[in-house]
Amino acid sequence: MENFRHHNGTTDQLILLGFGDLQELQLLLFPLFLIIYGFTIVGNFLILTTVSLDKRLHTPMYFFLGNLSVLEIWYTSNIFPKMLLDLLRKEKIISLTNCIIQLYMFCALGTTECFLLLLMAYDRYLAICSPLHYTKLMNWNSCFKLTATTWLWGFLLAAGLNFIISTSLTLCGPNQIDHYFCDLIPLLKLSCSDTHPAELAIFIACFLVALFPFLLTITSYVYIILKILEIPSSSGKKKTFSTCSSHLIMVTIFYGTLGISNGVSAGTQAIELNKILSFLYTVLTPAFNPIIYSLRNKEVKESLRKLLGHTLLSNICSYYMFKSK
């Protein structure tokens, strides 16, 4: 990390410019963002708890969903607490070390999510297109190995990317990042050295961790849809499609906002638009996860209703028992 510093070597602090033109609305944005963050954490925690406690949901599909909820909690918490704190203060300072850590976690968790979404698509592909081999190919041993590989691959790729960036860039003033978190593109703009090695590394990384998994995910759904169309009854088609519709919506939202955001970054200087699009896939997408899977999945809805009803009943009983004493 020794090359990743200011050219004059006088400071290791960076300033996040945040939402720019919305500075006067910061006090109004704080409670809104706090509610979104709280909903994201509670919603994904409820999904994780439900999947863990309900034995009916102890299947590969919900095992992957539980991992996705853990990832969304971690992914949001990497950005949200710092962003909320910055909304309450005038100077939005972050140390270079913390900036690198935030960037690494952002890349690692984003990479892991791409491969985890691919893994979930592969699970649905086997269940619908190859049901006779599903239990053999997607047993618990395979699930644990595939999931562990997904997490490991995500963090290793991000480590390699961060290493290349940190050893090839030298930052020079002004020490301002025009974003609300340490993102790659705004950070590159601070470099006074040649950025081509870093840009090449980013291009290769984007292909490996975003485009390649996306193409495989789309290919899986092409086969899934073709298989569903072969089902003679409309009720059978609807029932089969319902098992993967929630995941398909998540894939569309995640890759849609990610793709548009990267397109805007590469093709225009619309910085504020890029921030809004980044906000969609770093903040709102994790919040959509519990909504989509709880509203569109009958098994999850029933388990959530049972869990919340049992918790409420237990709290009422505990209250009256305590009051009677």
C-alpha positions in Angstrom: 0.0 0.0 0.0 3.0 2.3 0.1 2.4 3.7 -3.4 -1.2 4.4 -2.6 -0.7 7.7 -0.9 -0.7 11.4 -1.6 2.1 12.5 -3.8 3.5 15.0 -1.3 3.1 12.5 1.6 1.6 15.1 3.9 -1.8 13.5 4.7 -3.5 10.2 4.8 -7.0 11.6 5.0 -9.6 11.9 2.3 -12.8 13.9 2.1 -16.1 12.4 0.9 -18.2 15.0 -0.8 -21.3 12.9 -0.2 -24.5 13.9 -2.1 -23.2 17.2 -3.3 -26.2 19.4 -4.2 -28.3 17.8 -1.5 -26.2 19.2 1.4 -29.1 21.3 2.6 -31.3 18.2 2.9 -28.9 16.2 5.0 -30.9 16.4 8.2 -34.0 15.3 6.3 -32.2 12.4 4.5 -30.8 11.1 7.8 -34.1 9.7 9.3 -35.1 8.3 5.8 -31.8 6.5 5.4 -31.8 5.3 9.0 -35.2 3.8 8.4 -34.0 2.1 5.2 -30.9 0.7 7.0 -33.0 -0.5 9.9 -35.5 -2.2 7.6 -32.7 -3.9 5.7 -31.0 -5.3 8.8 -34.2 -6.4 10.4 -35.7 -7.8 7.2 -32.7 -9.8 6.2 -32.2 -11.0 9.8 -35.8 -12.2 9.9 -35.2 -14.1 6.6 -32.0 -15.7 8.0 -33.7 -16.6 11.3 -36.7 -18.1 9.6 -34.6 -20.2 7.2 -32.5 -21.4 10.2 -35.3 -22.3 12.5 -37.9 -23.8 10.2 -36.9 -27.3 9.2 -39.2 -27.2 6.2 -36.8 -24.6 4.7 -33.7 -26.7 5.2 -33.2 -27.1 1.5 -30.4 -25.9 -0.8 -32.5 -23.1 -2.2 -33.2 -21.6 1.2 -29.6 -22.3 2.4 -28.4 -20.1 -0.4 -31.1 -17.5 0.5 -29.8 -17.5 4.1 -26.2 -16.8 2.8 -27.6 -14.0 0.6 -29.2 -12.4 3.7 -26.0 -12.6 5.6 -24.2 -11.0 2.6 -26.8 -8.2 2.3 -26.5 -7.3 6.0 -22.7 -7.2 5.7 -22.8 -5.4 2.4 -25.1 -2.6 3.6 -23.2 -2.2 7.0 -20.0 -1.6 5.1 -21.4 1.7 3.7 -24.5 2.8 5.7 -23.1 3.6 9.2 -20.4 5.8 7.7 -22.8 7.5 5.3 -25.3 8.2 8.2 -22.6 9.6 10.3 -21.5 11.9 7.5 -25.0 13.2 7.1 -24.7 14.7 10.6 -21.4 16.4 10.2 -20.0 19.1 8.0 -16.6 17.5 7.2 -16.9 14.0 5.9 -13.4 12.7 6.5 -12.2 9.1 6.1 -8.6 7.9 6.5 -6.8 6.3 3.6 -6.6 3.0 5.4 -10.4 2.9 6.2 -11.1 4.0 2.6 -9.0 1.0 1.3 -10.8 -1.4 3.7 -14.2 -0.1 2.7 -13.3 -0.4 -1.0 -12.0 -4.0 -0.4 -15.2 -5.1 1.4 -17.4 -3.4 -1.2 -15.5 -5.3 -4.0 -15.4 -8.6 -2.1 -19.0 -8.7 -1.1 -20.2 -7.4 -4.5 -18.1 -10.2 -6.2 -19.5 -12.8 -3.8 -23.1 -11.6 -4.5 -22.5 -12.1 -8.3 -21.4 -15.7 -7.8 -24.0 -16.4 -5.1 -26.8 -15.3 -7.5 -25.2 -17.6 -10.1 -25.2 -20.4 -7.6 -28.9 -19.9 -6.9 -29.7 -19.9 -10.6 -27.7 -23.1 -11.0 -29.8 -24.6 -8.1 -33.1 -23.7 -9.9 -31.7 -25.0 -13.2 -31.0 -28.4 -11.7 -34.3 -28.5 -9.9 -36.4 -27.7 -13.0 -34.3 -29.0 -15.9 -32.7 -32.1 -14.2 -35.0 -33.1 -11.3 -33.9 -36.7 -11.3 -30.2 -35.8 -10.7 -31.0 -32.9 -8.4 -30.6 -34.6 -5.0 -27.4 -36.2 -6.1 -25.8 -33.1 -7.5 -27.2 -30.6 -5.0 -26.6 -32.5 -1.7 -25.6 -30.8 1.5 -21.9 -31.6 1.0 -22.1 -29.9 -2.5 -24.0 -27.0 -1.1 -21.4 -26.3 1.6 -18.5 -26.6 -0.8 -20.1 -24.4 -3.5 -21.0 -21.8 -1.0 -17.6 -21.8 0.7 -15.9 -21.5 -2.7 -18.2 -18.6 -3.6 -17.2 -16.6 -0.5 -13.5 -17.5 -0.8 -13.4 -16.7 -4.6 -15.1 -13.3 -3.9 -12.6 -12.2 -1.2 -9.6 -13.5 -3.1 -10.5 -11.7 -6.3 -11.1 -8.5 -4.5 -7.8 -8.8 -2.7 -6.0 -9.2 -6.0 -7.8 -6.2 -7.5 -7.0 -4.0 -4.4 -3.4 -5.1 -4.5 -3.0 -4.0 -8.1 -4.7 -0.7 -7.5 -2.8 0.1 -4.3 0.6 -0.7 -5.9 0.0 1.1 -9.2 -1.6 4.4 -8.1 -0.1 7.5 -6.4 -2.7 9.9 -5.1 -2.3 13.7 -5.4 -4.5 16.6 -4.4 -7.2 17.6 -4.1 -7.9 14.8 -1.6 -11.6 14.8 -2.3 -13.8 11.8 -3.4 -16.9 12.9 -5.2 -19.0 10.1 -3.7 -20.6 9.0 -0.5 -18.3 6.0 -0.1 -14.9 4.9 -1.5 -15.8 3.7 -4.9 -13.3 2.7 -7.6 -13.9 5.2 -10.4 -13.9 8.4 -8.1 -10.7 7.1 -6.5 -9.0 6.7 -9.8 -9.6 10.4 -10.6 -7.4 11.3 -7.7 -4.4 9.6 -9.2 -1.5 11.6 -10.7 0.2 8.4 -11.9 -0.7 6.2 -14.9 -4.1 4.6 -14.3 -4.0 2.2 -17.2 -2.8 -0.9 -15.1 -5.6 -0.2 -12.6 -8.2 0.3 -15.4 -7.1 -2.9 -17.1 -7.4 -4.8 -13.8 -10.8 -3.3 -13.2 -11.9 -4.3 -16.8 -10.7 -7.9 -16.3 -12.3 -8.1 -12.8 -15.6 -6.8 -14.2 -15.6 -9.6 -16.8 -14.7 -12.3 -14.2 -17.0 -11.2 -11.4 -19.9 -9.5 -13.2 -20.3 -10.2 -16.9 -19.3 -13.9 -16.8 -21.6 -14.8 -13.9 -24.4 -12.7 -15.5 -24.1 -14.5 -18.8 -24.2 -17.9 -17.1 -27.2 -16.8 -15.0 -29.1 -15.7 -18.1 -28.2 -18.9 -19.9 -29.6 -20.9 -16.9 -32.8 -19.0 -17.1 -33.1 -19.5 -20.9 -33.0 -23.3 -20.3 -35.4 -22.9 -17.3 -38.0 -20.9 -19.3 -37.8 -23.4 -22.2 -38.4 -26.2 -19.8 -41.3 -24.5 -18.2 -42.9 -23.9 -21.7 -42.9 -27.6 -22.2 -45.2 -28.2 -19.2 -48.7 -28.8 -20.6 -50.9 -27.3 -17.9 -50.9 -23.5 -17.2 -51.1 -24.3 -13.4 -48.0 -26.4 -13.7 -46.2 -23.7 -15.5 -47.2 -21.1 -12.9 -46.2 -23.3 -10.0 -42.8 -24.2 -11.5 -42.0 -20.6 -12.4 -43.0 -19.4 -8.9 -40.0 -21.3 -7.5 -37.6 -19.1 -9.3 -39.5 -15.8 -9.9 -38.2 -14.2 -6.7 -34.6 -14.9 -7.6 -35.1 -13.7 -11.2 -36.4 -10.4 -9.9 -33.4 -10.0 -7.6 -31.0 -10.8 -10.5 -32.8 -8.2 -12.7 -32.7 -5.4 -10.0 -29.0 -6.1 -9.1 -27.5 -6.4 -12.6 -29.8 -3.8 -14.0 -28.8 -1.0 -11.6 -25.1 -2.3 -11.6 -25.0 -2.2 -15.4 -26.6 1.2 -15.8 -24.3 2.6 -13.1 -21.2 1.3 -14.8 -22.4 2.5 -18.1 -23.0 6.0 -16.8 -19.5 6.0 -15.1 -17.8 5.0 -18.4 -19.8 7.1 -20.8 -20.6 10.4 -19.2 -19.7 12.8 -16.5 -23.1 12.6 -14.8 -21.6 12.2 -11.3 -24.9 12.9 -9.4 -26.7 10.4 -11.6 -24.0 7.8 -10.9 -24.4 8.4 -7.1 -28.2 7.7 -7.4 -27.6 4.5 -9.4 -24.9 3.4 -6.9 -27.4 4.1 -4.1 -29.9 1.7 -5.8 -27.6 -1.3 -5.8 -25.7 -0.6 -2.6 -28.6 0.4 -0.4 -32.0 -0.4 -2.0 -31.2 -3.8 -3.5 -30.3 -5.3 0.0 -33.6 -3.8 1.3 -35.6 -5.4 -1.5 -34.3 -8.9 -0.7 -36.6 -9.6 2.3 -39.5 -7.9 0.6 -39.3 -9.9 -2.6 -38.7 -13.3 -0.9 -41.3 -12.8 1.8 -44.1 -11.4 -0.4 -43.6 -13.7 -3.4 -42.7 -17.0 -1.6 -45.5 -18.8 0.1 -43.3 -21.0 2.2 -41.3 -18.1 3.5 -44.5 -16.1 4.2 -46.0 -18.9 6.2 -42.7 -19.5 8.2 -42.4 -15.7 8.9 -46.0 -15.5 10.1 -45.5 -18.5 12.3 -42.2 -17.1 13.7 -43.6 -13.6 14.4 -46.8 -15.0 15.8 -44.8 -17.3 18.2 -42.5 -14.5 19.2 -45.4 -12.2 19.9 -47.3 -14.8 21.9 -44.1 -15.5 23.9 -43.6 -11.8 24.7 -47.2 -11.5 25.8 -47.0 -14.5 28.1 -43.7 -13.3 29.5 -45.2 -9.9 30.2 -48.2 -11.2 32.1 -46.0 -13.7 34.0 -43.7 -10.9 35.0 -46.7 -8.6 35.9 -48.3 -11.4 38.1 -45.1 -11.7 40.1 
